[in-house]
């Protein structure tokens, strides 16, 4: 699911105080927003793919009586989650080969995880396979609001969500091929700005945020020179439904994406 340097990044960040609400823009508030759009109900089953130390899994079980399960490819993060709460269900595994039967879950979450997967198409197919009829996928992640500059992001020396940021049209195509139809796409780029401010507050600068991670000895100044500003990074929330299922109590597809 994630290369070793991504593991290293999230493993180190997980010890920071701000990680209590998840190491991602929006934290648990955005998780709650997405699950409301997915019409999640108490007793439903949720798979959190790329669960890290299990912040979302614990939140869903404690606050919403959701039957949640987490899976992550980092043995360090899974061990940390089990140490924090031995009662939480965690598995070590990959998004591209989920160890679950077909029709197992009502909702699959990928929070800042899909951009780190080596084979996104395979991961989306696996998510579709393990979802029940009328199941929903919820994705939060980075995207390039100027997709013409996305090739410059791909050349970043730091393996991260930023380097894996989506071209929206390509992402929708991949979802369609996997068997999902869009329910909603919301732009939450303000949360990405807030997250960057927190990193500056914690580390003193974004350069210092990147440098302790040991990723190619590069810093965020290098990243900017590789075209980050030009790509206009944004942050999105996407909910999709299994194609061919009854439509359910949803409005037609909508988006609040800004230019």
Number of C-alpha atoms within 10 A of each C-alpha: 24 21 14 12 16 19 21 17 19 19 19 13 17 17 12 11 11 16 15 15 15 22 22 19 26 21 19 18 10 18 20 17 12 22 19 11 17 23 14 19 13 12 13 15 21 26 24 22 26 28 27 30 32 28 19 24 24 22 17 22 17 11 9 16 14 19 19 25 23 27 25 25 21 26 16 17 25 24 17 18 23 17 12 14 13 11 10 18 17 23 20 17 19 19 26 18 13 18 14 14 10 15 15 17 25 23 28 25 25 21 25 24 26 27 24 21 19 16 13 20 18 16 21 22 19 19 31 26 21 21 25 17 19 16 26 28 29 22 21 27 25 28 26 23 23 16 20 11 18 24 13 18 27 17 14 21 17 24 19 23 20 23 22 23 26 25 18 17 10 11 15 17 15 17 23 16 13 21 18 25 21 20 21 21 19 17 20 21 22 12 18 19 15 13 18 15 15 16 18 15 12 15 15 12 15 18 17 15 19 21 15 15 21 13 18 12 11 17 20 19 12 14 21 15 12 19 18 21 14 18 21 15 21 23 23 23 22 21 24 24 26 24 18 11 13 10 13 9 8 11 9 10 12 11 14 11 13 10 6
